[in-house]
């Protein structure tokens, strides 16, 4: 690159920045990191106390808000608004369905799914949910354990992301609105006022939540990778090795995001999904197939049959204060807060790749198809882990107790035929899912900090990639990953409110568009349209839009 080209690229980066969102968002994250490094115990205490308060005092809100989102998405799938196009009426989708699904799934909670797939069910098998009410390590506990993994990683989790992504895509591709989180409040403040203090505050919170979310992902999945290296080689990598590994992963996802959605993220996502399918099928066939099918089928039936009850279960009867019980707060409320805190960057990424699709296509792909892929994974991994533990073929609970949940997959795969090959494949899967989750969130940071640019400059994406990688390395070495995770999850509170606002936003705008469609069918002229059929009502003062 010549000197003039370099100056031009730097100038493009500076010019595209939303300096308020970039500066304040980065400064808040930096202050949090410094606090975690200098005063890790104090910072962790504050973060954990805040989370405990949110889980116990406001746990009911997380449950209620998530259920409202699920009901609304169900209406979008089966109701009349599902045919609304995210773009011009004759616009074709930007990506094929296979590419679209692969990117959506890989960018969502897939890295967490790989991390918790072998681990969560075995936790619930040992420490049983009060809702299940079974004795520890019994057949009933096994069914309830897998049932809860379906609940935590199924319809509800994916719904939150779709709800956030849909209104952003709708306003962006119908009204040329910016691709940023504050766009969801357009019906009330108008697209011309998305630079207001309230809109800036929402986008700054989104930057902080995204930084925390992706750094936490790098920390958690990076630790899983490092444990895998230590498990297979028998040697500890140490702090220097940790930094080198995270640096290598950072380079990988930075290159992917620098190549863009079409050339980078899409190709890695294809590989992800293929390897994910191979791992699921191989474990299913080489593991306790009959046990997986029988236990998984019963767990799926219980999940579907008791979904509403589980969605509102707080365990208040088991709580001395009558509030949210410890198990529900530590698992379900924790997950709901986590999913809400991840809605900014996953929802924004879904919006970015959904141009030309209908509301129904996005909802079905993002919720039903994603859940349909997630359930076999958790049934297979959870069922295998419980069977191996119960039969004495692998003491996974002891390994987890000694090395943490990051180690849960390695004794599982080692106990199966072709264990060495499966372990190596699992390490690769951990890496590639980490890359796609990290590059999609880095792209989202670029969009958030450039005022909603659909294609932020390469410099912007590379800078965010290396900043996030450096942050993750620093926190892993200093032990601040858990504290940053707690801080990021606290942002789930505000974004649960933003997600409900997104529902209201869609209800207003989709309801108007549906009313317009019905008037057109009846041949009724709209007031103020000068006899022209096809004008859509305004969005909070935005100029009317001719389709």
Secondary structure by P-SEA (a helix, b strand, c coil): ccaaaaaaaaaaaaaacaaaaaaaaaaaaaaaaaaaaacaaaaaaaaaaaaaaaaaccaaaaaaaaaaaaaaaaaaacccccccccccccccccccaaaaaaaaaaacaaaaaaaacccaaaaaaaccccccccccccaaaaaaaaaaaaaaccaaaaaaaaaaaaaaaaaaaaccccccccccccccccccccccaaaaaaaaaaaaaaaaaaaaaaaaaaaaaaaaaaaaacccccaaaaaaaaaaaaaaaaaaaaacccccaaaaaaaaaaaaaaaaaaaaaacaaaaaaaaaaaaaaaaaaaaaaaaacccccccccccccccccccaaaaaaaaaaacaaaaaaaaaacccccaaaaaaaacaaaaaaaaaaaaaaaaaaaaaaaacccaaaaaaaaccccaaaaaaaaaccaaaaaaaaaaaaaaaaaaaaaaaaaaaaaaaaacccccccaaaaaaaaaaaaaaaaaaaaacaaaaaaaaaaaaaaaaaaaaaaaaaaaaaaaaaaaaaaaaaaaccccccccccccccccccccccccc
